[in-house]
Amino acid sequence: MGRPARGSRQLALALCLPGMLAAGVASATNYTLWVHGRTGGGAIGNYDDFAYFGPNTTPAGVNKKSVNWDGRSGIASQSGYVRNALDCFCTGQNWCYIAVHSAGDMLVGYTLANYGGSARPVTNAQANGAGVCTGSGGSQAGWNIRWVRAAAGSAGGSELADIGAWLTSEPLAQQHKVATARALYNHNDTRNIWFYMYAGANGTLYSFALPGQDDEVVAYHSSGGASGSSGSSLCNPGDWFCNDLRLGAGNNQGGRPKWAYHSVVFRDDGEDYGHYTGRNWGGITSVLRRDMENLAR
């Protein structure tokens, strides 16, 4: 059979090109992963179960997925669920925005520090009932993550764990003792991924135990990403008895630096936002959700 005429080849290419381009665009997708905190929430492996945060119908970023874990066991034992989600949605041509609340900050930080440079399977982004996606045969180093945003992040621990305000036999509570949390992993090793911090200050119940400003569960030294092996007293501007938690990535008043690649983007100067979501996207999470809706696209 003779070769097709040049005009025929051009026509065939013109007819196929739109489909080829569409297929290329369709294969690259952005996702928003939400990682909850202590006490658990939705069903593990069900990326559509937002029971911890609030109604699934609430906008919270492009193609949102809920990364559920048991909320009580040790961080190392639960990191696999985060890795499954990151392998599913943040490899190949797909990219992720990540939102975390409370202990979700510690869980994602631990996962990035310990596994963020490992070989990860490129998958089809189609999860089975256990939340695992099928590999395509390829692999890559680490995951495709734009940034992490943390509301009421507890990676720096909580003094409530130190005084036994939570069940002391619970592994996660033990790991939230301030000195333990800060030694749990290398908080400075984020794989060059920025953590943007949201610090709430509407805390009253446990103010006697939490230094500086707090949201009733974590103090500013944790939710603001302050570095070091111990906690510190950080407050809003205008408090004469406490150094300021400063916005941005620079040192706080008094010289206390933040962890590397950590920046405070919201400080609750009006003392309006508490720790808890109320299962309705409430508290400091409401500020984070608004930003994820606007920025995670």
C-alpha positions as CSV (number, residue, x, y, z in Angstrom):
1,M,0.0,0.0,0.0
2,G,1.4,3.4,-0.9
3,R,2.1,6.1,1.6
4,P,-0.8,8.5,2.3
5,A,-0.6,11.9,0.7
6,R,0.9,14.8,2.6
7,G,-2.5,16.5,2.8
8,S,-4.1,13.3,4.2
9,R,-1.4,13.0,6.9
10,Q,-2.0,16.6,7.9
11,L,-5.7,16.2,8.0
12,A,-5.4,13.1,10.2
13,L,-3.0,14.9,12.6
14,A,-5.4,17.9,12.8
15,L,-8.3,15.5,13.7
16,C,-6.3,13.7,16.3
17,L,-4.5,16.6,17.9
18,P,-7.5,18.0,19.9
19,G,-8.0,14.6,21.5
20,M,-4.4,14.2,22.2
21,L,-4.2,17.6,23.9
22,A,-7.4,16.9,25.9
23,A,-6.0,13.6,27.1
24,G,-2.9,15.3,28.3
25,V,-4.8,18.0,30.2
26,A,-7.1,15.4,31.7
27,S,-4.2,13.4,33.1
28,A,-3.0,16.3,35.2
29,T,-5.2,17.1,38.2
30,N,-4.9,19.2,41.3
31,Y,-6.3,17.8,44.6
32,T,-6.8,19.3,48.1
33,L,-6.1,16.9,50.9
34,W,-7.5,17.5,54.4
35,V,-5.9,15.7,57.4
36,H,-7.7,15.8,60.6
37,G,-6.5,15.9,64.2
38,R,-6.9,13.9,67.4
39,T,-10.0,11.8,68.2
40,G,-10.5,10.7,64.6
41,G,-13.3,11.4,62.2
42,G,-14.4,9.7,59.0
43,A,-13.9,6.2,57.9
44,I,-10.2,5.3,57.2
45,G,-9.7,4.8,53.5
46,N,-12.8,6.8,52.5
47,Y,-11.5,10.0,51.0
48,D,-15.0,11.4,50.7
49,D,-15.9,11.2,54.5
50,F,-15.4,14.6,56.1
51,A,-17.2,13.8,59.3
52,Y,-14.4,15.4,61.4
53,F,-14.5,18.7,59.6
54,G,-18.2,19.2,58.6
55,P,-20.6,18.8,55.7
56,N,-18.9,17.4,52.6
57,T,-20.9,19.9,50.5
58,T,-18.9,22.8,51.9
59,P,-16.3,24.2,49.4
60,A,-12.8,23.5,50.7
61,G,-10.5,23.5,47.7
62,V,-10.3,21.8,44.4
63,N,-11.1,18.1,44.3
64,K,-11.0,17.8,48.1
65,K,-10.2,14.6,49.8
66,S,-10.3,13.7,53.5
67,V,-7.4,11.7,54.7
68,N,-8.7,9.8,57.7
69,W,-6.8,8.0,60.4
70,D,-7.7,6.8,63.9
71,G,-6.7,10.0,65.8
72,R,-5.4,8.2,68.9
73,S,-2.5,5.8,67.9
74,G,1.1,6.8,67.6
75,I,2.2,8.9,64.7
76,A,4.5,6.3,63.1
77,S,1.7,3.8,63.0
78,Q,-0.7,6.2,61.3
79,S,1.7,7.7,58.8
80,G,0.9,4.9,56.3
81,Y,-2.6,6.3,55.7
82,V,-1.1,9.7,54.8
83,R,1.4,8.0,52.5
84,N,-1.4,6.1,50.8
85,A,-3.2,9.4,50.1
86,L,-0.1,11.2,48.9
87,D,0.7,8.2,46.6
88,C,-2.8,8.3,45.2
89,F,-3.2,12.0,44.5
90,C,0.2,13.6,44.5
91,T,2.3,11.7,42.1
92,G,2.8,11.6,38.3
93,Q,1.3,14.7,36.8
94,N,-1.0,15.4,39.7
95,W,-0.3,18.0,42.4
96,C,-1.7,18.5,45.9
97,Y,-2.6,21.3,48.3
98,I,-2.7,20.0,51.9
99,A,-4.7,21.4,54.8
100,V,-4.2,20.0,58.3
101,H,-5.8,20.6,61.7
102,S,-4.2,20.1,65.1
103,A,-2.4,16.7,65.2
104,G,-2.7,16.5,61.5
105,D,0.2,19.0,61.4
106,M,2.4,16.5,63.4
107,L,1.3,13.6,61.2
108,V,2.1,15.3,57.9
109,G,5.3,16.9,59.2
110,Y,6.5,13.4,60.4
111,T,5.6,11.8,57.1
112,L,7.5,14.4,55.0
113,A,10.6,14.4,57.2
114,N,10.8,10.6,57.2
115,Y,9.4,9.6,53.8
116,G,9.4,12.8,51.7
117,G,12.6,11.8,49.8
118,S,11.7,8.1,49.3
119,A,10.8,6.4,46.1
120,R,7.0,6.6,45.6
121,P,4.8,4.7,43.2
122,V,3.1,6.7,40.5
123,T,-0.6,5.7,40.7
124,N,-3.9,6.0,38.8
125,A,-5.6,8.1,41.5
126,Q,-8.4,5.6,41.8
127,A,-8.6,4.3,45.3
128,N,-9.9,1.0,46.5
129,G,-11.9,0.5,49.7
130,A,-8.7,0.6,51.8
131,G,-7.7,4.0,50.3
132,V,-4.9,2.5,48.1
133,C,-4.4,3.3,44.5
134,T,-3.0,1.0,41.8
135,G,0.6,1.8,40.6
136,S,1.3,2.5,37.0
137,G,4.7,0.9,37.1
138,G,6.6,4.2,37.4
139,S,8.0,5.8,40.5
140,Q,9.3,9.2,41.7
141,A,11.2,10.7,44.6
142,G,8.7,12.1,47.1
143,W,5.4,13.8,46.3
144,N,4.1,16.8,44.3
145,I,2.9,19.2,47.0
146,R,2.4,22.9,46.5
147,W,2.2,23.7,50.2
148,V,0.8,22.8,53.5
149,R,-1.6,25.0,55.6
150,A,-2.0,24.2,59.2
151,A,-4.8,25.4,61.5
152,A,-4.1,25.0,65.3
153,G,-1.0,22.9,64.4
154,S,0.1,20.8,67.3
155,A,3.5,19.6,66.0
156,G,5.1,21.6,68.8
157,G,3.1,19.7,71.4
158,S,0.5,20.8,74.0
159,E,1.0,21.4,77.7
160,L,-2.4,19.7,78.2
161,A,-0.6,16.4,77.5
162,D,2.1,17.3,80.0
163,I,-0.4,17.9,82.8
164,G,-2.4,14.7,81.9
165,A,-5.6,16.6,80.7
166,W,-6.0,13.8,78.1
167,L,-6.0,10.1,78.5
168,T,-2.3,9.4,79.5
169,S,-2.4,5.9,78.1
170,E,-3.3,7.1,74.7
171,P,-0.1,6.9,72.5
172,L,-1.0,10.2,70.6
173,A,-1.4,12.0,73.9
174,Q,1.9,10.8,75.1
175,Q,3.6,12.1,71.9
176,H,1.9,15.5,72.4
177,K,4.0,16.2,75.5
178,V,5.9,19.3,74.5
179,A,9.4,18.0,74.7
180,T,8.4,14.7,73.2
181,A,6.6,16.3,70.2
182,R,9.6,18.5,69.4
183,A,12.0,15.6,69.4
184,L,9.7,13.2,67.5
185,Y,11.1,14.1,64.1
186,N,13.2,16.8,62.4
187,H,10.7,19.7,62.1
188,N,13.1,21.6,60.0
189,D,13.0,19.0,57.3
190,T,9.9,19.8,55.2
191,R,11.5,18.8,51.9
192,N,11.4,22.5,51.1
193,I,7.6,22.6,51.3
194,W,6.2,25.6,53.0
195,F,3.9,25.2,56.1
196,Y,1.6,28.2,56.4
197,M,0.4,28.5,60.0
198,Y,-3.0,29.7,61.4
199,A,-3.0,30.4,65.1
200,G,-6.2,30.8,67.1
201,A,-6.4,32.7,70.4
202,N,-10.0,32.2,71.8
203,G,-8.9,30.0,74.6
204,T,-10.1,30.3,78.3
205,L,-10.6,26.9,79.8
206,Y,-7.0,25.8,80.1
207,S,-5.3,29.2,80.0
208,F,-3.6,28.4,83.4
209,A,-1.7,25.6,81.7
210,L,-1.0,27.0,78.2
211,P,1.6,29.7,78.0
212,G,0.9,32.9,76.2
213,Q,-2.0,33.0,73.7
214,D,-3.9,29.8,73.0
215,D,-6.9,28.3,71.3
216,E,-7.9,26.1,74.4
217,V,-5.8,23.2,73.2
218,V,-2.5,24.5,71.7
219,A,-0.5,27.6,72.5
220,Y,1.0,30.0,70.0
221,H,4.4,28.4,70.3
222,S,3.0,25.3,68.6
223,S,0.3,26.8,66.3
224,G,2.8,29.4,65.2
225,G,5.6,27.0,64.4
226,A,8.1,28.3,66.9
227,S,11.2,26.1,66.9
228,G,13.2,24.7,69.8
229,S,13.1,21.8,72.2
230,S,10.6,23.4,74.6
231,G,7.6,25.7,74.5
232,S,7.5,29.4,75.0
233,S,5.1,32.2,75.8
234,L,4.0,34.0,72.7
235,C,1.1,36.5,72.4
236,N,-0.6,39.0,70.2
237,P,0.9,42.5,69.9
238,G,0.1,44.8,72.8
239,D,0.5,42.2,75.5
240,W,3.2,43.7,77.8
241,F,4.0,40.4,79.6
242,C,4.6,38.3,76.5
243,N,6.7,38.3,73.3
244,D,4.8,38.7,70.1
245,L,4.2,35.9,67.7
246,R,5.2,37.6,64.5
247,L,3.6,37.1,61.1
248,G,5.8,35.7,58.3
249,A,8.8,33.4,58.5
250,G,11.1,35.7,60.5
251,N,12.0,35.4,64.2
252,N,9.4,36.2,66.9
253,Q,9.8,39.1,69.3
254,G,12.6,38.1,71.7
255,G,14.5,36.2,69.0
256,R,12.7,32.8,69.0
257,P,12.9,31.5,65.4
258,K,10.3,29.4,63.6
259,W,11.0,26.0,62.1
260,A,12.5,26.2,58.6
261,Y,9.9,26.7,55.9
262,H,7.2,27.7,58.4
263,S,5.4,31.0,58.1
264,V,2.5,32.5,60.2
265,V,-0.1,33.8,57.8
266,F,-2.9,34.3,60.3
267,R,-2.6,35.4,63.9
268,D,-5.9,35.8,65.9
269,D,-5.4,39.3,67.1
270,G,-9.1,39.6,67.9
271,E,-9.1,36.4,69.9
272,D,-12.1,35.2,67.9
273,Y,-11.2,31.6,66.9
274,G,-11.0,28.5,69.1
275,H,-9.6,25.1,68.5
276,Y,-12.5,22.9,67.6
277,T,-14.3,22.4,64.3
278,G,-17.6,21.6,65.9
279,R,-18.1,19.2,63.0
280,N,-19.1,22.2,61.0
281,W,-15.8,23.7,59.7
282,G,-15.8,26.0,62.8
283,G,-13.1,27.6,64.9
284,I,-9.7,28.5,63.4
285,T,-10.4,25.9,60.7
286,S,-13.0,28.3,59.3
287,V,-10.2,30.7,58.4
288,L,-8.2,27.9,56.8
289,R,-11.1,26.6,54.9
290,R,-11.8,30.0,53.4
291,D,-8.2,30.3,52.2
292,M,-8.2,26.8,50.8
293,E,-11.4,27.6,48.8
294,N,-9.7,30.7,47.4
295,L,-6.2,29.4,46.9
296,A,-6.3,25.7,46.3
297,R,-7.4,25.6,42.6
